[in-house]
């Protein structure tokens, strides 16, 4: 009687063993691939979540900063122009600074400039939050000086009211450096022009215009 397994049986078990080893290697490889894929996807998701959280925090911080800046503007200050120039008055944010370039003490033009924090050196190309000009020019003469720009389409003209008096509002491009809005009113024998030089100040400008009063 043969006590040893036949060569066929040995080969069978050898094949089974090899197949088992290959299966194990494949399974381990698949598990490693799946794990690496999971880690990669998790890292991607974590990065996307972290980015979204950071963006949300930045958006919230920006919104909080805007709200803070708006709150800081209150309560408003009162601008008061020269008595003999119609005593123009309006409310402006307390965070703005006022610079009077010409005080009309000699009967000439009155010029004032307002800007957040500090008024920069003023020129024709400087963008400031508000320019105030009161001059001894006829109202129609001042309006006519803008008609070329209106016909060209650089400016749009409309009617505006302040203190129950009608005036002219201009919006658009005043020059290559200045794109904003202006209102022009007749005050007694003078003409006043208030202008903002940038769309950034549009909301403040509109709120300011609504508070205008002057001696008629």
C-alpha positions as CSV (number, residue, x, y, z in Angstrom):
1,X,0.0,0.0,0.0
2,X,1.3,3.4,-1.0
3,X,1.5,5.7,2.1
4,X,2.3,8.9,0.2
5,X,-0.2,11.1,-1.8
6,X,0.0,10.8,-5.4
7,X,1.7,13.4,-7.5
8,X,-1.7,14.5,-8.9
9,X,-3.0,15.3,-5.4
10,X,0.2,17.2,-4.6
11,X,-0.2,19.3,-7.7
12,X,-3.9,19.9,-6.9
13,X,-3.0,21.3,-3.4
14,X,-0.1,23.3,-4.9
15,X,-2.4,24.9,-7.4
16,X,-4.9,25.6,-4.7
17,X,-2.2,27.2,-2.6
18,X,-0.9,29.3,-5.4
19,X,-4.5,30.5,-6.2
20,X,-5.0,31.3,-2.6
21,X,-1.8,33.3,-2.4
22,X,-2.7,35.2,-5.6
23,X,-6.2,35.8,-4.3
24,X,-4.8,37.0,-1.0
25,X,-2.4,39.3,-2.8
26,X,-5.1,40.6,-5.1
27,X,-7.4,41.2,-2.1
28,X,-4.7,43.0,-0.1
29,X,-3.9,45.1,-3.2
30,X,-7.5,45.9,-3.7
31,X,-7.8,46.9,0.0
32,X,-4.7,49.0,-0.2
33,X,-6.1,50.7,-3.4
34,X,-9.5,51.2,-1.8
35,X,-7.9,52.7,1.3
36,X,-5.6,55.0,-0.7
37,X,-8.6,56.1,-2.8
38,X,-10.7,56.7,0.4
39,X,-7.9,58.7,1.9
40,X,-7.5,60.8,-1.3
41,X,-11.2,61.4,-1.5
42,X,-11.4,62.3,2.2
43,X,-8.5,64.7,1.8
44,X,-10.2,66.3,-1.2
45,X,-13.5,66.6,0.7
46,X,-11.7,67.9,3.8
47,X,-10.0,70.5,1.6
48,X,-13.2,71.5,0.0
49,X,-14.9,71.8,3.4
50,X,-12.1,73.8,4.8
51,X,-12.1,76.1,1.8
52,X,-15.9,76.6,2.1
53,X,-15.6,77.3,5.8
54,X,-12.8,79.8,5.2
55,X,-14.8,81.5,2.5
56,X,-17.9,81.6,4.7
57,X,-15.9,83.1,7.5
58,X,-14.4,85.7,5.2
59,X,-17.8,86.6,3.8
60,X,-19.2,86.9,7.3
61,X,-16.2,89.0,8.3
62,X,-16.7,91.3,5.3
63,X,-20.4,91.7,6.1
64,X,-19.6,92.4,9.7
65,X,-17.0,95.0,8.6
66,X,-19.5,96.7,6.3
67,X,-22.1,96.8,9.0
68,X,-19.5,98.2,11.4
69,X,-18.5,100.9,8.9
70,X,-22.2,101.8,8.4
71,X,-22.8,102.1,12.1
72,X,-19.6,104.2,12.5
73,X,-21.1,106.8,10.2
74,X,-23.9,107.5,12.7
75,X,-24.8,109.9,14.1
76,X,-24.2,112.3,11.2
77,X,-22.6,115.7,11.3
78,X,-24.1,118.8,10.0
79,X,-22.5,120.8,7.2
80,X,-23.3,124.6,7.3
81,X,-22.3,126.9,4.5
82,X,-21.8,130.6,4.6
83,X,-24.8,132.7,5.8
84,X,-24.5,135.2,2.9
85,X,-24.3,132.3,0.4
86,X,-27.7,130.8,1.3
87,X,-26.6,128.9,4.4
88,X,-26.5,125.5,2.7
89,X,-27.0,122.6,5.2
90,X,-26.9,118.9,4.9
91,X,-26.0,115.8,7.0
92,X,-22.9,113.8,6.3
93,X,-21.2,110.7,7.9
94,X,-19.2,111.5,11.0
95,X,-16.4,109.4,9.7
96,X,-15.8,112.0,6.9
97,X,-13.4,114.8,7.2
98,X,-14.1,118.4,6.0
99,X,-11.6,120.6,4.2
100,X,-12.6,124.2,3.2
101,X,-10.4,125.3,0.4
102,X,-12.1,128.7,-0.2
103,X,-14.3,130.2,2.5
104,X,-15.8,133.0,0.4
105,X,-14.6,135.6,2.9
106,X,-13.7,137.9,0.1
107,X,-17.0,137.3,-1.8
108,X,-15.4,134.8,-4.2
109,X,-16.2,131.1,-4.8
110,X,-16.8,128.8,-1.8
111,X,-15.2,125.4,-2.1
112,X,-15.3,122.5,0.4
113,X,-14.3,118.9,0.1
114,X,-15.4,115.9,2.2
115,X,-13.9,112.4,2.3
116,X,-13.7,109.4,4.7
117,X,-10.9,109.7,7.3
118,X,-8.9,112.4,5.4
119,X,-9.2,114.6,2.4
120,X,-6.5,113.9,-0.1
121,X,-4.6,116.6,-2.1
122,X,-7.4,117.9,-4.3
123,X,-7.1,118.2,-8.1
124,X,-9.4,117.8,-11.1
125,X,-8.5,114.1,-11.2
126,X,-8.7,113.4,-7.5
127,X,-11.7,111.3,-6.5
128,X,-13.3,112.6,-3.3
129,X,-16.5,111.6,-1.6
130,X,-18.1,115.1,-2.0
131,X,-17.2,118.4,-3.5
132,X,-19.2,121.5,-2.6
133,X,-19.0,124.5,-4.9
134,X,-21.0,127.7,-4.4
135,X,-20.3,130.3,-7.1
136,X,-21.6,133.6,-8.3
137,X,-22.7,132.1,-11.7
138,X,-26.1,132.0,-13.2
139,X,-27.8,128.6,-12.7
140,X,-28.5,128.2,-16.4
141,X,-24.9,129.0,-17.3
142,X,-23.7,126.2,-15.0
143,X,-26.2,123.8,-16.4
144,X,-25.3,124.7,-20.0
145,X,-21.6,123.9,-19.3
146,X,-22.6,120.2,-19.0
147,X,-24.8,120.0,-22.1
148,X,-22.0,118.8,-24.5
149,X,-21.4,115.8,-22.2
150,X,-25.1,115.2,-21.9
151,X,-25.5,115.2,-25.7
152,X,-22.5,113.0,-26.1
153,X,-24.1,110.5,-23.7
154,X,-21.4,110.7,-21.0
155,X,-23.9,112.2,-18.6
156,X,-27.6,111.7,-18.0
157,X,-29.6,114.7,-16.8
158,X,-32.7,114.5,-14.6
159,X,-34.7,116.7,-12.2
160,X,-34.0,116.5,-8.5
161,X,-35.7,118.2,-5.5
162,X,-34.2,119.5,-2.3
163,X,-35.9,121.6,0.4
164,X,-39.0,121.9,-2.0
165,X,-36.8,123.4,-4.7
166,X,-36.1,121.8,-8.1
167,X,-32.6,121.4,-9.5
168,X,-30.7,119.3,-11.9
169,X,-29.0,115.9,-11.3
170,X,-26.2,114.6,-13.5
171,X,-25.0,111.0,-13.4
172,X,-22.1,109.4,-15.4
173,X,-18.7,110.3,-16.7
174,X,-17.5,113.8,-15.8
175,X,-14.0,113.2,-17.0
176,X,-11.6,110.2,-17.6
177,X,-10.9,110.0,-13.9
178,X,-14.3,111.0,-12.5
179,X,-17.5,108.9,-12.8
180,X,-20.1,109.8,-10.2
181,X,-23.1,112.1,-9.6
182,X,-23.8,115.8,-9.1
183,X,-26.8,117.9,-8.1
184,X,-27.1,121.6,-9.0
185,X,-29.4,124.1,-7.3
186,X,-30.0,127.9,-7.5
187,X,-29.6,129.6,-4.1
188,X,-30.6,133.2,-4.3
189,X,-28.1,134.8,-6.7
190,X,-25.7,131.9,-6.4
191,X,-25.5,128.4,-7.8
192,X,-24.4,125.4,-5.7
193,X,-23.0,122.1,-7.1
194,X,-22.5,119.1,-4.9
195,X,-20.7,116.2,-6.6
196,X,-19.4,112.8,-5.6
197,X,-16.5,111.5,-7.7
198,X,-17.0,107.7,-7.5
199,X,-19.9,105.2,-7.5
200,X,-18.5,103.9,-4.2
201,X,-20.0,106.9,-2.4
202,X,-23.4,106.8,-4.3
203,X,-25.5,105.5,-1.3
204,X,-24.0,108.1,1.0
205,X,-24.4,110.8,-1.6
206,X,-28.1,110.0,-2.1
207,X,-28.7,110.0,1.6
208,X,-26.9,113.3,2.0
209,X,-28.9,114.9,-0.8
210,X,-32.2,114.0,0.9
211,X,-31.1,116.2,3.9
212,X,-30.3,119.4,2.0
213,X,-31.8,122.7,3.2
214,X,-30.9,126.3,2.4
215,X,-32.3,129.8,2.7
216,X,-34.3,130.7,-0.3
